[in-house]
Amino acid sequence: MRRPFARAWTGALALAATTAALPLASPAPAAADSVVIGGSPVDVSESPWAVALSSRDRFGGARGGQFCGGVVTGRSTVLTAAHCMSKDVLGVPLSEVTDLKVIVGRGDLRSSDGEEVSVRAVRVNPEYDPHTNSGDVAALTLAEPLPEGRTIRMAGPGDPAYEPGTGAAVYGWGDTTGAGDYARTLHSARVEVLADSVCEEAYPGSVDGRYMARTMLCAGEMSGGRDACQGDSGGPLVARGRLIGLVSWGSGCGRPGSPGVYTRVSDVTRVLGARD
């Protein structure tokens, strides 16, 4: 089944809803130390643009209220997945979430490192289609600007970072195994940018979803093993030092023949601009 990579449960309901959510992502377990499926821990100081989205009111305080990922593209701008802002994920309309924040500079969500910055405004891509996940991006405007050096440059149309075979890395605090084992620290997995033809064959429009090259790209390993998973939605896919994708959707986590699908950042710049 096609599924976005957000945590679609809230606050006190989290534990009870975990069991219901798991059938949407149930691949073979990854190695015990892997997360973002097939990855390893990274120092947040080496990727200061990778941030966590937080609402303790909706998701509790055990992991700082984290429910999605994001990436800093301007001192006051964070990009994430549009579906992270939906009622399906938040449990209530976005307008009723009063404590939406971005956690910056905190690798371990249990710690008090870094800072928590309130979100002043949210702009969901007006072209976002929740049925296909096309255009799956939202831009968050922070209540105060971040220090210099926390942003990452976005890859525009035609950038060689999008070329098939390019090595890339995906970042997040999401499910480590596909079985609801959420990371406490930031992890990254090495993946490979795949050709559009490969992704179209993997997702031709069946129950698993349809790949749309104009607004999406996919990355991973066709043999399976390295992928984003639940809780990673909105997090960055980086290649050649530039942002090329945002975690969006896929079929299972790390399954052979089912690579992860990402929002294509070159399309983001077209519809949102997403710069300070």
N, C-alpha and C positions, 0 to 999 in steps of 0.2 A: 504494500500500500504506500502511495506517496505520502510523505509526511515532512512538515517543517521541523527544524531543529531547535525549537524553543521548549521551555518547560511549561506545559499547559495545565498547571494546577497552582493553587494558591494557599498561602498561610497555613492555617490549621488543617486544611484539607490535603496537604501535600502527601503525608504518609499514606492515607487511605487511597488517594488517587494514583499513587505510583503503580500499583498492580494493574489498574485499568489501562495505564498508558503504555506499559511495556510491550504488549503485542504489536505495537506499531514499529518497534525496533528491536528485533530479537535475533541478531546474527550469532555465529559462534564466538565464544569469549576470546578476547585478545589477551596478550601477555599481561601478567599481574601488574607490571609497572607502567603499562601503557594507558594513555588517555587521549582524548580527541581521536580515539581508536588508533593504536599503533604509534603513539608519540612518546614524548619524554618531557620532564620539567624544564622550564626555561626561566631565567632571571628577568623579571619585569623591567629592570633597568636597561636591558638590551632590546626591549620592544616596548618603549614607553607609550606608544600610541595604542596599544591594546588595552581596552578598558572593559569593566563589567557594568552592566545595567542592574540597578538595585531598586527594590521596593520592599522594605521590611513589613509594611502593612499587609502586602499581598503574599509574600513568600517567606516570612519569618526571618529570624536573625541569625540562624546557625551558620550560614555562609554569607553573611552580610546582606541578605535579601537578594542575592544574585539570581537572575532568571534568563538573561541573554548576554551576548557580548556586543562590543562596539569598537569603533576605531576613530581616533582623533585625526581629522583632516584639516582642521583650522583651529586656532587658539580657542574659539568659542563654539566649534562645530564638531559633533560626533555623528558618524553614520552608523546605522544599525538596520536590521531587517524590518520592513513594514509590518510583517505579521507579529513581531514582538510587541507592537502597540495595539494589537487587536483584543477584543473582548474574549476571544477564545483562549488567549494566553493569559491575560491579566485577570480574567474572571469578572471584571466589571468594565464599563466603558472607560476609555483613557481619561476622560474629563473627571472621573471620580477617584483617580489615583493622585493622592496629595503629596506623596513623598518620593516621587521618581527622581533618582539620582544616578550619577555616573561615578564609579569608583576608579580613581586614577592612582597609579603607582603602588598598587597593592597586589603582590603576587599571591600571597597566602590570604585567603578570604577570612580566615579566623583572626588575623592580626588587625592592628590599628594603624598600619603603615599607610603612607600616602594621604590622600584626601578624598572626601565625598563631596561632589559638587552638584548642586541642585540644577534641574533642567527647567529652563525658563519657557521654552516653547518647543513644540513638535510639529514638523511638517512631513506628512506622509505623502509619498509620491502620488500625484493625482492620477497617474497611469497604472497604478498597482492593481492587479487583478487577483483577488484572493482565491479564485478557483484554479488558476494555472500557476500562481506565484510569479508571474511575469512582472517585472518592475518592482521587485520585493526590496524596497529601501525606504528608510525614513531618515530625516536629518533632525538632530536634536540641537537646540541652541542652549548653551550653558548660561547660568546666571552670572558667572564671572569667568574671565578668560584664564586659560592655563598658561604656565610659563613657556617660554620659547623652548624648542627642542622636543616637544611632545607630539608633534604632528608627523604624518607620513605623506609623501607625495602620491597623488593618484595617477595611474597610467591612462593616458588618453587613447583615442582611436588609433589603431595602427602601431601601437607600441610593441616592440619585440617581446616584451614580457608575456604577451598573450599567445605566442607561438607554441604549437603543440610540441611536447617533449621538454618544455622549459621546467626546470625544477622550481617548486614553490613550497611554501609552508603555511599551514593553517593553525590558528591560535584560539584557545578557549579554556573554559573551566567546566566543560560539559561532561557527559557520561563517559566513563572510562572503558566500558566493556559492552555497551548496548543492553545492559541489564540493570540500569538505574544506579550505578556506582559513580556518583558525582565527585569531581576533583575539588580539592581544597586549594590547590595551587595552580598557577597558570602553566599550561602545557602547550606543546607544539608538535605537529606531525609533518614530516616531509612527504609531499605528494608531487604528482606530475600533471601539468596542464595537458588535457586530452583534446584531440581533434573534434570539431563539431560533428563530423560524420559518426564518430564513435559514440558520442553522447546521444545523437538522434537515434541510433540503433538501440541504445540501452533504454531510451525513454521515447518510444514512437507515438505515444498517445493512448496507451492502455491504462489499466487501473493504477499503474505505478506513476503515471504523469507523463507530460509531454515536454520535451526539451525544445526551447526556442532560442536559437543562436543569437538573435539580435539583442536580447535582454539577459541572456544567461551564458555561463560557461561551466564546464565541469572539470574536475580534477580528482586524482586519486590513483588507484592501481586497479586495472581490470581484473587482476587475480584476487583482489580484495585485501583487507588488512589495515589500510591506512585511510582514515576518513574523519570527517566531523561527525558529531552525534547530538543527541538531545541536550539542550542547554548551551550549545555553541552558536545558535542562531545570531546573525548580525556580526559575528566575529570576522577578523580579517584573513584574507588569503593574499599572501605577499610573494612577489617574484621579482628578482633583480632589484630589490630594494624599493619596489613600488607596490602600491595597493592595486590589485587587479580584480578582487572579488570579495563578496560578503556571503557568509554561510547562509544558505537558504533552505534547500530541501534535498530529498533523496529517497531511496527505497532501502530501509534498514540502515545499518551502520557497518561499513567495512565489508559488505557482501560482494562476492565475485560477480562481475558483470553489472554492478550497480554503483557507479561512482557518485560522489557528492556533487550536487548542483549549486552553483553560486550566482548571485546577482553580478552581472558584468559591469564593472566600474566605469568603463567608457560610456555606457548608456546612462549611468548615474549622473555624470557631468553634463549630459545633454538635457536631462529632465529637471535636475535640481541645482546644478551649479556646484553646490555643497562646498563652497569656499567662504572664508571670512570676508 
